[in-house]
């Protein structure tokens, strides 16, 4: 389960950058021209801070790479709450 993180709930910092590190929520598993659920996901061992699209809370999600047509892409995936999952791209 993803850990909740206390913070300013997605507000921009003094430099004007989003604290979510550029991660964007997606409601679809069809990314990069393919269904990523059919691909092998490689755990990078890193976590990403993402912003819940409904409640604006920060969460820590696991970062994975997927390879599509020879190009690696990073995705962040985790659980907001019981059986409610989120998928992010950058």
C-alpha positions, 0 to 999 in steps of 0.5 A, spaced: 500 500 500 502 506 498 504 511 504 500 517 505 505 523 505 503 530 509 504 536 505 501 542 501 497 537 497 500 539 490 500 546 491 506 549 487 513 551 491 516 558 491 520 556 485 513 555 481 514 547 480 509 542 482 511 538 488 509 532 484 515 531 480 512 532 473 508 526 474 501 526 471 495 522 473 492 517 467 485 514 467 487 509 462 492 503 461 493 504 454 499 508 454 505 509 449 500 506 443 499 499 447 496 496 453 501 497 459 498 491 463 500 486 458 507 488 458 513 486 463 514 492 469 521 492 472 521 495 479 526 501 479 527 501 487 525 508 487 518 511 489 515 518 486 511 523 490 504 523 486 498 527 487 491 524 488 487 527 483 480 527 487 483 529 494 489 533 492 493 529 497 500 526 496 502 519 496 508 515 495 508 510 489 513 505 486 516 507 480 517 502 474 519 502 467 516 499 461 519 498 454 515 499 448 518 499 441 525 499 444 524 505 448 523 505 456 518 509 459 517 510 467 510 509 470 508 510 477 503 505 480 500 504 487 494 504 491 490 510 494 486 507 498 483 500 499 482 497 492 483 504 489 489 504 484 492 510 480 497 510 474 502 516 473 506 518 467 512 523 466 
